[in-house]
């Protein structure tokens, strides 16, 4: 989709038969959109089906996800600027992108303003910046894994596309629940279903990954992170292929979904850990063993870290060499497998289908994803072409299409606010740490980049 192909959308009132056809298409393939489809709810949801139909009739099936992604990015920018939440209806009124797509037509803008909250409630969770139970871990290894996943999926010599690669990173711990921390409320309409949620049945904090995979009869590869390994995901994929019943010319993982769970949880590594408060006790115990690394001067920290590469906390990012950074992940346990029942991924697969794969079938049960667990941190890569990779981040019921700058603009809101993370993020923004660690972070999402440029270029011509 070249820039010149994106033009004003003239027909914002598709025929009822067209809406019915597109609606049936989505309800057949995307169960996330099937909730509340009774006659009573049809009129309420009509703007969503209308917008999706407009997108398909104009041969832009990614239009809605592109609009949502543009809004999410500007919401992040607003919050970082003045700690206020950008509401959808306010964004629609002021967005250059919306203004261009609708040709400044108020009725068309109203369709978007009404449809997007419905889309968020059905498909994606809006970013809310809640500090309730943040990740008690270091951002650095998460960034490293993202970088390796990008290299794994975007290697043009291997051409694995189209495919989907989901990476779930289970953090070492999360902070205890804080009753004073209230999720931000942006007063958007909420039409989500009221359902009773089971407690602790599918708790990512304590679930035994290996037992869960075995219970589902899923073939998998389990490995400890090797500090000296390169192309680590490629090595695991090679071993996984040997376990799967593939034919000689099977292009796997092409046309398939691949998943990897990276287990960093201290509760799984230490026997008898039953609650988050135990994680605090574990940290104190580790701190006692590595008191120099935790309490002494910066020089002492660096010295002790070299002796205790598997310590509970990595050394501050500004003091870590590339080799030491790899050693920091030594104790991580990785599981790679092919999730069952996802269906074939093709060039025509709708982005919502791949989103549904992640939400409903990460560990064989959608409750692992939908409970909004603070332990859920998933990076989902939709690889459709050599320079067409969408990356979505799922965390605590929220979802955001990743852009490189979100690592330092969004991720710090999800992690503990400490010197180590702050130093790493500051260095990453200045590209110092990226160079030191050999990070590429090349997220090539060409079509979305063209979509973002479109509004600016069109506006300049007017």
C-alpha positions as a Markdown table, in Angstrom:
| # | Residue | x | y | z |
|---|---|---|---|---|
| 1 | Unk | 0.0 | 0.0 | 0.0 |
| 2 | Unk | 1.9 | 3.0 | -1.3 |
| 3 | Unk | 1.2 | 6.4 | 0.1 |
| 4 | Unk | -0.6 | 7.6 | -3.0 |
| 5 | Unk | -3.0 | 4.7 | -2.7 |
| 6 | Unk | -4.4 | 6.1 | 0.5 |
| 7 | Unk | -7.1 | 8.7 | -0.5 |
| 8 | Unk | -10.2 | 10.2 | 0.9 |
| 9 | Unk | -12.9 | 7.6 | 1.7 |
| 10 | Unk | -16.0 | 8.9 | -0.1 |
| 11 | Unk | -18.5 | 6.3 | 0.8 |
| 12 | Unk | -19.2 | 6.4 | 4.6 |
| 13 | Unk | -22.7 | 4.9 | 4.2 |
| 14 | Unk | -22.4 | 1.4 | 2.8 |
| 15 | Unk | -25.4 | -0.6 | 1.9 |
| 16 | Unk | -27.0 | -2.8 | 4.6 |
| 17 | Unk | -26.1 | -5.9 | 2.6 |
| 18 | Unk | -22.5 | -4.9 | 2.6 |
| 19 | Unk | -22.5 | -4.3 | 6.3 |
| 20 | Unk | -24.2 | -7.6 | 6.9 |
| 21 | Unk | -21.6 | -9.4 | 4.7 |
| 22 | Unk | -18.6 | -7.8 | 6.5 |
| 23 | Unk | -20.2 | -8.4 | 9.9 |
| 24 | Unk | -20.6 | -12.1 | 9.1 |
| 25 | Unk | -17.0 | -12.3 | 8.0 |
| 26 | Unk | -15.8 | -11.0 | 11.3 |
| 27 | Unk | -18.2 | -12.9 | 13.4 |
| 28 | Unk | -17.0 | -16.1 | 11.7 |
| 29 | Unk | -13.3 | -15.5 | 12.1 |
| 30 | Unk | -13.0 | -13.2 | 15.1 |
| 31 | Unk | -15.0 | -14.4 | 18.1 |
| 32 | Unk | -13.8 | -11.3 | 20.1 |
| 33 | Unk | -16.3 | -9.3 | 18.1 |
| 34 | Unk | -19.1 | -11.8 | 18.7 |
| 35 | Unk | -20.1 | -10.6 | 22.2 |
| 36 | Unk | -23.3 | -8.7 | 22.6 |
| 37 | Unk | -24.6 | -9.3 | 19.1 |
| 38 | Unk | -28.2 | -9.5 | 20.0 |
| 39 | Unk | -30.8 | -7.5 | 18.2 |
| 40 | Unk | -30.9 | -5.1 | 21.2 |
| 41 | Unk | -27.2 | -4.4 | 20.8 |
| 42 | Unk | -27.2 | -4.1 | 17.0 |
| 43 | Unk | -28.0 | -0.4 | 16.8 |
| 44 | Unk | -25.4 | 0.4 | 19.5 |
| 45 | Unk | -22.7 | -1.5 | 17.6 |
| 46 | Unk | -23.7 | -0.3 | 14.1 |
| 47 | Unk | -20.9 | 2.4 | 13.9 |
| 48 | Unk | -18.3 | -0.3 | 14.4 |
| 49 | Unk | -19.6 | -2.5 | 11.7 |
| 50 | Unk | -20.0 | 0.5 | 9.5 |
| 51 | Unk | -16.4 | 1.5 | 9.9 |
| 52 | Unk | -15.1 | -2.0 | 9.4 |
| 53 | Unk | -17.2 | -2.2 | 6.2 |
| 54 | Unk | -15.9 | 1.1 | 4.9 |
| 55 | Unk | -12.4 | -0.2 | 5.4 |
| 56 | Unk | -13.0 | -3.4 | 3.5 |
| 57 | Unk | -15.0 | -1.8 | 0.6 |
| 58 | Unk | -12.0 | 0.6 | 0.2 |
| 59 | Unk | -9.5 | -2.3 | 0.3 |
| 60 | Unk | -8.0 | -1.1 | 3.5 |
| 61 | Unk | -8.7 | -3.9 | 6.0 |
| 62 | Unk | -6.1 | -2.5 | 8.4 |
| 63 | Unk | -7.7 | 0.9 | 8.5 |
| 64 | Unk | -9.3 | 0.5 | 11.9 |
| 65 | Unk | -6.2 | -1.0 | 13.6 |
| 66 | Unk | -4.2 | 1.8 | 12.0 |
| 67 | Unk | -6.5 | 4.4 | 13.5 |
| 68 | Unk | -6.5 | 2.8 | 16.9 |
| 69 | Unk | -2.7 | 2.6 | 16.8 |
| 70 | Unk | -2.3 | 6.2 | 15.9 |
| 71 | Unk | -4.6 | 7.2 | 18.7 |
| 72 | Unk | -2.8 | 5.0 | 21.2 |
| 73 | Unk | 0.5 | 6.6 | 20.3 |
| 74 | Unk | -0.9 | 10.1 | 20.8 |
| 75 | Unk | -2.4 | 9.1 | 24.0 |
| 76 | Unk | 1.0 | 8.0 | 25.3 |
| 77 | Unk | 2.5 | 11.3 | 24.1 |
| 78 | Unk | -0.2 | 13.2 | 25.9 |
| 79 | Unk | 0.2 | 11.3 | 29.2 |
| 80 | Unk | 4.0 | 11.7 | 29.2 |
| 81 | Unk | 3.5 | 15.4 | 28.5 |
| 82 | Unk | 1.0 | 16.5 | 31.2 |
| 83 | Unk | -0.2 | 13.3 | 32.9 |
| 84 | Unk | -3.7 | 13.6 | 31.4 |
| 85 | Unk | -5.5 | 11.0 | 29.4 |
| 86 | Unk | -6.4 | 11.7 | 25.8 |
| 87 | Unk | -10.0 | 10.6 | 25.3 |
| 88 | Unk | -11.1 | 9.2 | 22.0 |
| 89 | Unk | -13.7 | 11.7 | 21.2 |
| 90 | Unk | -11.3 | 14.6 | 21.9 |
| 91 | Unk | -8.7 | 12.9 | 19.7 |
| 92 | Unk | -11.1 | 12.5 | 16.8 |
| 93 | Unk | -11.9 | 16.3 | 16.9 |
| 94 | Unk | -8.3 | 17.3 | 16.8 |
| 95 | Unk | -6.5 | 14.5 | 14.9 |
| 96 | Unk | -5.0 | 15.5 | 11.6 |
| 97 | Unk | -5.2 | 11.9 | 10.5 |
| 98 | Unk | -9.0 | 11.7 | 11.1 |
| 99 | Unk | -9.5 | 15.1 | 9.6 |
| 100 | Unk | -7.7 | 13.9 | 6.4 |
| 101 | Unk | -9.5 | 10.6 | 6.1 |
| 102 | Unk | -12.9 | 12.1 | 6.7 |
| 103 | Unk | -12.3 | 15.2 | 4.6 |
| 104 | Unk | -13.3 | 17.2 | 7.7 |
| 105 | Unk | -16.8 | 15.8 | 7.6 |
| 106 | Unk | -18.4 | 15.9 | 11.1 |
| 107 | Unk | -20.8 | 12.9 | 10.5 |
| 108 | Unk | -17.9 | 10.7 | 9.4 |
| 109 | Unk | -15.9 | 11.8 | 12.4 |
| 110 | Unk | -18.8 | 10.8 | 14.6 |
| 111 | Unk | -18.7 | 7.3 | 13.1 |
| 112 | Unk | -15.0 | 6.9 | 14.1 |
| 113 | Unk | -15.6 | 8.5 | 17.6 |
| 114 | Unk | -18.4 | 6.0 | 18.3 |
| 115 | Unk | -16.7 | 2.9 | 16.7 |
| 116 | Unk | -13.3 | 3.1 | 18.3 |
| 117 | Unk | -14.5 | 2.7 | 22.0 |
| 118 | Unk | -16.5 | -0.4 | 20.8 |
| 119 | Unk | -13.4 | -1.8 | 19.1 |
| 120 | Unk | -11.3 | -1.2 | 22.2 |
| 121 | Unk | -13.8 | -3.1 | 24.4 |
| 122 | Unk | -14.1 | -6.0 | 21.9 |
| 123 | Unk | -10.5 | -6.4 | 20.6 |
| 124 | Unk | -7.9 | -4.3 | 22.4 |
| 125 | Unk | -7.6 | -2.9 | 25.9 |
| 126 | Unk | -6.9 | 0.8 | 26.0 |
| 127 | Unk | -3.7 | 2.0 | 27.8 |
| 128 | Unk | -4.6 | 3.2 | 31.3 |
| 129 | Unk | -1.2 | 3.8 | 32.9 |
| 130 | Unk | -2.3 | 2.3 | 36.2 |
| 131 | Unk | 0.6 | 1.9 | 38.7 |
| 132 | Unk | -1.3 | -0.9 | 40.4 |
| 133 | Unk | 1.0 | -4.0 | 40.7 |
| 134 | Unk | 3.8 | -3.0 | 38.4 |
| 135 | Unk | 6.5 | -5.4 | 37.2 |
| 136 | Unk | 9.3 | -5.7 | 39.8 |
| 137 | Unk | 12.0 | -6.6 | 37.3 |
| 138 | Unk | 14.5 | -4.9 | 35.0 |
| 139 | Unk | 13.5 | -3.5 | 31.6 |
| 140 | Unk | 16.9 | -4.4 | 30.0 |
| 141 | Unk | 16.3 | -8.1 | 29.5 |
| 142 | Unk | 12.8 | -7.5 | 28.1 |
| 143 | Unk | 14.3 | -5.1 | 25.5 |
| 144 | Unk | 17.0 | -7.7 | 24.7 |
| 145 | Unk | 14.4 | -10.4 | 24.1 |
| 146 | Unk | 12.3 | -8.0 | 21.9 |
| 147 | Unk | 15.4 | -7.2 | 19.9 |
| 148 | Unk | 16.2 | -10.9 | 19.4 |
| 149 | Unk | 12.6 | -11.7 | 18.4 |
| 150 | Unk | 12.8 | -8.9 | 15.8 |
| 151 | Unk | 16.0 | -10.3 | 14.4 |
| 152 | Unk | 14.4 | -13.8 | 14.4 |
| 153 | Unk | 11.3 | -12.7 | 12.5 |
| 154 | Unk | 12.7 | -10.1 | 10.2 |
| 155 | Unk | 15.7 | -12.1 | 8.7 |
| 156 | Unk | 15.1 | -11.7 | 4.9 |
| 157 | Unk | 17.3 | -14.7 | 4.1 |
| 158 | Unk | 14.9 | -17.0 | 6.0 |
| 159 | Unk | 11.6 | -15.5 | 4.7 |
| 160 | Unk | 9.4 | -17.1 | 7.4 |
| 161 | Unk | 6.4 | -14.9 | 6.5 |
| 162 | Unk | 3.5 | -14.9 | 6.8 |
| 163 | Unk | 3.7 | -16.1 | 10.3 |
| 164 | Unk | 3.0 | -15.0 | 13.9 |
| 165 | Unk | 5.5 | -15.2 | 16.7 |
| 166 | Unk | 4.3 | -14.6 | 20.3 |
| 167 | Unk | 6.8 | -14.1 | 23.1 |
| 168 | Unk | 5.5 | -14.1 | 26.7 |
| 169 | Unk | 7.9 | -12.9 | 29.3 |
| 170 | Unk | 6.9 | -13.8 | 32.8 |
| 171 | Unk | 8.7 | -11.3 | 35.1 |
| 172 | Unk | 10.6 | -12.1 | 38.2 |
| 173 | Unk | 7.9 | -10.6 | 40.4 |
| 174 | Unk | 5.3 | -7.8 | 40.6 |
| 175 | Unk | 4.9 | -5.3 | 43.4 |
| 176 | Unk | 2.2 | -6.1 | 46.0 |
| 177 | Unk | -1.3 | -4.8 | 45.4 |
| 178 | Unk | -1.7 | -1.2 | 46.4 |
| 179 | Unk | -5.2 | -0.3 | 47.4 |
| 180 | Unk | -4.4 | 3.4 | 47.0 |
| 181 | Unk | -3.4 | 3.0 | 43.3 |
| 182 | Unk | -6.5 | 3.6 | 41.2 |
| 183 | Unk | -6.6 | 3.0 | 37.5 |
| 184 | Unk | -7.0 | 6.1 | 35.5 |
| 185 | Unk | -10.6 | 6.7 | 34.2 |
| 186 | Unk | -11.0 | 8.5 | 30.9 |
| 187 | Unk | -14.7 | 8.3 | 31.0 |
| 188 | Unk | -15.0 | 6.4 | 27.8 |
| 189 | Unk | -18.2 | 4.3 | 27.2 |
| 190 | Unk | -17.8 | 0.8 | 28.5 |
| 191 | Unk | -19.9 | -1.9 | 26.9 |
| 192 | Unk | -17.9 | -4.8 | 28.1 |
| 193 | Unk | -19.7 | -7.8 | 29.4 |
| 194 | Unk | -20.2 | -8.3 | 33.1 |
| 195 | Unk | -18.9 | -11.8 | 33.8 |
| 196 | Unk | -17.9 | -13.5 | 37.0 |
| 197 | Unk | -14.2 | -14.1 | 37.0 |
| 198 | Unk | -12.6 | -17.1 | 38.6 |
| 199 | Unk | -9.8 | -16.3 | 41.1 |
| 200 | Unk | -6.4 | -18.0 | 41.0 |
| 201 | Unk | -7.5 | -20.8 | 38.6 |
| 202 | Unk | -5.2 | -19.6 | 35.8 |
| 203 | Unk | -2.7 | -17.5 | 37.7 |
| 204 | Unk | 0.3 | -16.7 | 35.7 |
| 205 | Unk | 2.2 | -16.0 | 38.9 |
| 206 | Unk | 2.2 | -19.6 | 39.9 |
| 207 | Unk | 1.2 | -21.7 | 36.9 |
| 208 | Unk | 3.6 | -24.5 | 36.0 |
| 209 | Unk | 4.3 | -23.9 | 32.3 |
| 210 | Unk | 5.8 | -27.3 | 31.6 |
| 211 | Unk | 2.8 | -29.1 | 33.2 |
| 212 | Unk | 0.4 | -27.0 | 31.4 |
| 213 | Unk | 2.0 | -27.7 | 28.0 |
| 214 | Unk | 2.1 | -31.4 | 28.8 |
| 215 | Unk | -1.5 | -31.4 | 29.9 |
| 216 | Unk | -2.4 | -30.1 | 26.4 |
| 217 | Unk | -0.2 | -32.7 | 24.7 |
| 218 | Unk | 1.9 | -29.9 | 23.1 |
| 219 | Unk | 5.3 | -30.7 | 21.9 |
| 220 | Unk | 7.8 | -28.2 | 23.1 |
| 221 | Unk | 11.5 | -27.4 | 23.6 |
| 222 | Unk | 12.7 | -26.3 | 27.0 |
| 223 | Unk | 16.1 | -24.7 | 27.4 |
| 224 | Unk | 17.9 | -22.6 | 30.0 |
| 225 | Unk | 19.2 | -19.4 | 28.6 |
| 226 | Unk | 22.8 | -19.8 | 27.4 |
| 227 | Unk | 24.8 | -16.6 | 27.8 |
| 228 | Unk | 27.1 | -17.4 | 25.0 |
| 229 | Unk | 24.4 | -18.4 | 22.5 |
| 230 | Unk | 23.6 | -16.4 | 19.4 |
| 231 | Unk | 20.5 | -16.6 | 17.3 |
| 232 | Unk | 18.9 | -18.4 | 20.3 |
| 233 | Unk | 15.4 | -18.5 | 19.0 |
| 234 | Unk | 16.7 | -20.0 | 15.7 |
| 235 | Unk | 18.4 | -22.8 | 17.7 |
| 236 | Unk | 15.2 | -23.6 | 19.6 |
| 237 | Unk | 13.2 | -23.6 | 16.4 |
| 238 | Unk | 15.6 | -26.1 | 14.9 |
| 239 | Unk | 15.1 | -28.4 | 17.8 |
| 240 | Unk | 11.3 | -27.9 | 17.8 |
| 241 | Unk | 11.2 | -28.9 | 14.1 |
| 242 | Unk | 12.8 | -32.2 | 15.0 |
| 243 | Unk | 9.9 | -32.9 | 17.5 |
| 244 | Unk | 7.0 | -32.0 | 15.2 |
| 245 | Unk | 5.5 | -34.3 | 12.6 |
| 246 | Unk | 6.6 | -32.2 | 9.7 |
| 247 | Unk | 7.1 | -33.4 | 6.1 |
| 248 | Unk | 10.4 | -32.9 | 4.3 |
| 249 | Unk | 9.2 | -29.7 | 2.5 |
| 250 | Unk | 7.1 | -28.3 | 5.2 |
| 251 | Unk | 7.8 | -24.5 | 5.4 |
| 252 | Unk | 7.1 | -24.3 | 9.1 |
| 253 | Unk | 6.8 | -21.8 | 10.8 |
| 254 | Unk | 5.6 | -20.2 | 7.6 |
| 255 | Unk | 1.8 | -19.9 | 7.6 |
| 256 | Unk | 1.8 | -20.9 | 11.3 |
| 257 | Unk | 2.0 | -19.4 | 14.8 |
| 258 | Unk | 5.0 | -20.0 | 17.0 |
| 259 | Unk | 5.2 | -19.2 | 20.7 |
| 260 | Unk | 7.9 | -18.8 | 23.2 |
| 261 | Unk | 7.4 | -18.4 | 27.0 |
| 262 | Unk | 10.3 | -16.9 | 28.9 |
| 263 | Unk | 10.0 | -17.7 | 32.6 |
| 264 | Unk | 11.9 | -15.3 | 34.9 |
| 265 | Unk | 9.6 | -15.8 | 37.9 |
| 266 | Unk | 11.4 | -16.1 | 41.2 |
| 267 | Unk | 8.4 | -18.0 | 42.6 |
| 268 | Unk | 9.0 | -20.8 | 40.2 |
| 269 | Unk | 12.8 | -20.8 | 40.8 |
| 270 | Unk | 12.5 | -20.9 | 44.6 |
| 271 | Unk | 10.7 | -23.7 | 46.3 |
| 272 | Unk | 7.9 | -22.7 | 48.7 |
| 273 | Unk | 7.1 | -19.3 | 47.2 |
| 274 | Unk | 3.4 | -18.8 | 47.5 |
| 275 | Unk | 2.7 | -15.1 | 47.2 |
| 276 | Unk | 4.2 | -11.8 | 46.2 |
| 277 | Unk | 5.2 | -11.0 | 49.7 |
| 278 | Unk | 7.4 | -14.1 | 49.6 |
| 279 | Unk | 9.2 | -12.6 | 46.6 |
| 280 | Unk | 10.1 | -9.7 | 48.9 |
| 281 | Unk | 11.6 | -12.2 | 51.3 |
| 282 | Unk | 13.5 | -13.9 | 48.5 |
| 283 | Unk | 15.0 | -10.5 | 47.5 |
| 284 | Unk | 16.1 | -9.9 | 51.1 |
| 285 | Unk | 17.6 | -13.3 | 51.2 |
| 286 | Unk | 19.4 | -12.7 | 47.9 |
| 287 | Unk | 20.4 | -9.2 | 49.0 |
| 288 | Unk | 22.0 | -10.8 | 52.1 |
| 289 | Unk | 24.0 | -13.1 | 49.9 |
| 290 | Unk | 25.0 | -10.3 | 47.6 |
| 291 | Unk | 25.1 | -7.4 | 50.0 |
| 292 | Unk | 27.9 | -5.8 | 48.1 |
| 293 | Unk | 26.0 | -5.9 | 44.9 |
| 294 | Unk | 22.9 | -4.4 | 46.4 |
| 295 | Unk | 24.2 | -1.8 | 48.9 |
| 296 | Unk | 27.7 | -0.8 | 48.2 |
| 297 | Unk | 29.1 | 1.8 | 45.9 |
| 298 | Unk | 28.8 | 1.7 | 42.1 |
| 299 | Unk | 32.3 | 0.2 | 41.8 |
| 300 | Unk | 31.5 | -2.5 | 44.3 |
| 301 | Unk | 28.2 | -3.3 | 42.5 |
| 302 | Unk | 30.1 | -3.8 | 39.2 |
| 303 | Unk | 32.7 | -6.0 | 40.9 |
| 304 | Unk | 30.2 | -8.2 | 42.8 |
| 305 | Unk | 28.0 | -8.5 | 39.7 |
| 306 | Unk | 30.8 | -10.2 | 37.8 |
| 307 | Unk | 31.1 | -12.7 | 40.6 |
| 308 | Unk | 27.4 | -13.2 | 40.9 |
| 309 | Unk | 26.0 | -13.1 | 37.4 |
| 310 | Unk | 22.9 | -15.0 | 38.4 |
| 311 | Unk | 22.0 | -12.6 | 41.2 |
| 312 | Unk | 18.4 | -11.6 | 41.7 |
| 313 | Unk | 18.9 | -8.1 | 40.3 |
| 314 | Unk | 21.1 | -7.2 | 37.3 |
| 315 | Unk | 23.8 | -4.5 | 37.6 |
| 316 | Unk | 22.7 | -0.9 | 36.7 |
| 317 | Unk | 22.4 | -0.7 | 33.0 |
| 318 | Unk | 25.1 | 2.0 | 32.6 |
| 319 | Unk | 27.7 | -0.3 | 34.1 |
| 320 | Unk | 26.9 | -3.5 | 32.2 |
| 321 | Unk | 28.9 | -4.8 | 29.3 |
| 322 | Unk | 27.4 | -6.7 | 26.4 |
| 323 | Unk | 28.7 | -10.0 | 27.8 |
| 324 | Unk | 27.5 | -9.3 | 31.3 |
| 325 | Unk | 24.0 | -8.4 | 29.9 |
| 326 | Unk | 23.8 | -11.8 | 28.3 |
| 327 | Unk | 24.8 | -13.5 | 31.6 |
| 328 | Unk | 22.0 | -11.7 | 33.3 |
| 329 | Unk | 19.5 | -13.9 | 31.6 |
| 330 | Unk | 21.3 | -17.2 | 32.4 |
| 331 | Unk | 18.6 | -18.4 | 34.8 |
| 332 | Unk | 15.7 | -17.8 | 32.5 |
| 333 | Unk | 13.8 | -20.9 | 31.3 |
| 334 | Unk | 12.5 | -20.8 | 27.7 |
| 335 | Unk | 9.7 | -22.9 | 26.2 |
| 336 | Unk | 9.1 | -22.9 | 22.5 |
| 337 | Unk | 6.1 | -24.6 | 21.0 |
| 338 | Unk | 3.4 | -24.4 | 18.3 |
| 339 | Unk | 0.0 | -23.4 | 19.9 |
| 340 | Unk | -2.8 | -25.7 | 18.7 |
| 341 | Unk | -6.0 | -24.8 | 16.8 |
| 342 | Unk | -4.9 | -21.4 | 15.5 |
| 343 | Unk | -5.7 | -22.1 | 11.8 |
| 344 | Unk | -3.5 | -21.2 | 8.9 |
| 345 | Unk | -2.0 | -17.7 | 8.7 |
| 346 | Unk | -2.1 | -16.2 | 5.2 |
| 347 | Unk | -1.4 | -12.9 | 3.6 |
| 348 | Unk | -5.2 | -12.3 | 3.7 |
| 349 | Unk | -5.5 | -12.9 | 7.5 |
| 350 | Unk | -7.1 | -10.0 | 9.3 |
| 351 | Unk | -5.1 | -8.5 | 12.1 |
| 352 | Unk | -7.9 | -9.1 | 14.5 |
| 353 | Unk | -7.6 | -12.9 | 13.8 |
| 354 | Unk | -4.0 | -12.8 | 14.9 |
| 355 | Unk | -4.8 | -10.7 | 18.0 |
| 356 | Unk | -7.5 | -13.2 | 18.9 |
| 357 | Unk | -4.8 | -16.0 | 18.7 |
| 358 | Unk | -2.8 | -14.3 | 21.4 |
| 359 | Unk | -5.7 | -13.4 | 23.6 |
| 360 | Unk | -7.5 | -16.7 | 23.6 |
| 361 | Unk | -4.8 | -19.3 | 23.0 |
| 362 | Unk | -1.5 | -18.4 | 24.6 |
| 363 | Unk | -1.5 | -21.3 | 27.1 |
| 364 | Unk | -4.5 | -23.2 | 25.8 |
| 365 | Unk | -7.0 | -21.1 | 27.8 |
| 366 | Unk | -8.1 | -17.5 | 27.2 |
| 367 | Unk | -8.4 | -16.9 | 31.0 |
| 368 | Unk | -4.6 | -16.7 | 31.1 |
| 369 | Unk | -4.8 | -13.5 | 29.0 |
| 370 | Unk | -8.2 | -12.0 | 29.9 |
| 371 | Unk | -7.8 | -11.9 | 33.6 |
| 372 | Unk | -5.5 | -8.9 | 33.2 |
| 373 | Unk | -2.7 | -10.5 | 35.2 |
| 374 | Unk | 0.2 | -8.1 | 36.0 |
| 375 | Unk | 2.5 | -11.1 | 35.1 |
| 376 | Unk | 1.2 | -11.1 | 31.5 |
| 377 | Unk | 3.8 | -9.4 | 29.3 |
| 378 | Unk | 3.4 | -10.6 | 25.7 |
| 379 | Unk | 5.0 | -9.3 | 22.5 |
| 380 | Unk | 3.2 | -10.5 | 19.5 |
| 381 | Unk | 4.8 | -10.2 | 16.1 |
| 382 | Unk | 2.6 | -10.3 | 13.0 |
| 383 | Unk | 5.0 | -11.0 | 10.1 |
| 384 | Unk | 3.3 | -10.5 | 6.8 |
| 385 | Unk | 6.2 | -9.5 | 4.5 |
| 386 | Unk | 9.9 | -8.6 | 4.7 |
| 387 | Unk | 9.2 | -5.0 | 5.8 |
| 388 | Unk | 5.7 | -5.5 | 7.2 |
| 389 | Unk | 5.8 | -6.6 | 10.8 |
| 390 | Unk | 3.2 | -5.4 | 13.3 |
| 391 | Unk | 4.2 | -5.8 | 17.0 |
| 392 | Unk | 1.6 | -5.7 | 19.7 |
| 393 | Unk | 2.3 | -5.5 | 23.4 |
| 394 | Unk | -0.2 | -7.1 | 25.8 |
| 395 | Unk | 0.0 | -6.3 | 29.5 |
| 396 | Unk | -2.6 | -6.2 | 32.3 |
| 397 | Unk | -5.6 | -6.2 | 29.9 |
| 398 | Unk | -4.0 | -3.4 | 27.8 |
| 399 | Unk | -2.8 | -3.7 | 24.3 |
| 400 | Unk | -0.7 | -1.4 | 22.2 |
| 401 | Unk | 0.9 | -1.6 | 18.8 |
| 402 | Unk | 4.6 | -1.1 | 19.5 |
| 403 | Unk | 6.8 | 1.6 | 18.0 |
| 404 | Unk | 10.4 | 1.7 | 18.9 |
| 405 | Unk | 10.0 | 4.8 | 21.1 |
| 406 | Unk | 7.4 | 3.1 | 23.2 |
| 407 | Unk | 10.2 | 1.3 | 25.0 |
| 408 | Unk | 11.2 | 4.5 | 26.8 |
| 409 | Unk | 7.8 | 6.3 | 26.6 |
| 410 | Unk | 5.4 | 3.5 | 27.6 |
| 411 | Unk | 7.3 | 0.6 | 29.3 |
| 412 | Unk | 8.6 | 2.6 | 32.3 |
| 413 | Unk | 5.0 | 3.0 | 33.4 |
| 414 | Unk | 4.7 | -0.8 | 33.7 |
| 415 | Unk | 8.0 | -1.4 | 35.6 |
| 416 | Unk | 9.3 | -0.4 | 39.1 |
| 417 | Unk | 10.7 | 3.1 | 39.2 |
| 418 | Unk | 14.3 | 2.6 | 40.3 |
| 419 | Unk | 17.7 | 3.9 | 39.4 |
| 420 | Unk | 18.6 | 0.8 | 37.3 |
| 421 | Unk | 15.6 | 1.1 | 35.1 |
| 422 | Unk | 15.9 | 4.9 | 34.9 |
| 423 | Unk | 19.5 | 4.8 | 33.9 |
| 424 | Unk | 18.9 | 2.1 | 31.3 |
| 425 | Unk | 16.0 | 4.0 | 29.7 |
| 426 | Unk | 18.0 | 7.3 | 29.7 |
| 427 | Unk | 20.9 | 5.6 | 28.0 |
| 428 | Unk | 18.7 | 3.8 | 25.5 |
| 429 | Unk | 17.0 | 7.1 | 24.5 |
| 430 | Unk | 20.5 | 8.5 | 23.7 |
| 431 | Unk | 21.4 | 5.3 | 21.8 |
| 432 | Unk | 24.3 | 4.7 | 24.1 |
| 433 | Unk | 23.0 | 1.5 | 25.6 |
| 434 | Unk | 21.7 | 0.2 | 22.3 |
| 435 | Unk | 25.2 | 0.5 | 20.9 |
| 436 | Unk | 26.8 | -1.1 | 24.0 |
| 437 | Unk | 24.4 | -4.1 | 23.9 |
| 438 | Unk | 24.4 | -4.4 | 20.2 |
| 439 | Unk | 20.7 | -3.8 | 20.0 |
| 440 | Unk | 19.1 | -3.2 | 16.6 |
| 441 | Unk | 15.4 | -2.8 | 17.5 |
| 442 | Unk | 14.6 | -2.6 | 13.8 |
| 443 | Unk | 10.8 | -2.8 | 13.8 |
| 444 | Unk | 9.9 | -2.6 | 10.1 |
| 445 | Unk | 6.3 | -1.8 | 9.8 |
| 446 | Unk | 6.3 | -0.1 | 6.3 |
| 447 | Unk | 2.5 | 0.1 | 5.7 |
| 448 | Unk | 1.9 | 1.7 | 9.0 |
| 449 | Unk | 4.7 | 4.2 | 8.5 |
| 450 | Unk | 3.1 | 5.1 | 5.2 |
| 451 | Unk | -0.2 | 5.5 | 6.9 |
| 452 | Unk | 1.3 | 7.9 | 9.4 |
| 453 | Unk | 3.0 | 10.0 | 6.7 |
| 454 | Unk | -0.1 | 10.2 | 4.7 |
| 455 | Unk | -2.0 | 12.6 | 6.8 |
| 456 | Unk | 1.0 | 14.9 | 7.2 |
| 457 | Unk | 1.8 | 15.0 | 3.5 |
| 458 | Unk | -1.9 | 15.4 | 2.4 |
| 459 | Unk | -2.4 | 18.2 | 4.9 |
| 460 | Unk | 0.7 | 20.0 | 3.5 |
| 461 | Unk | -0.6 | 19.9 | 0.0 |
| 462 | Unk | -3.9 | 21.6 | 1.0 |
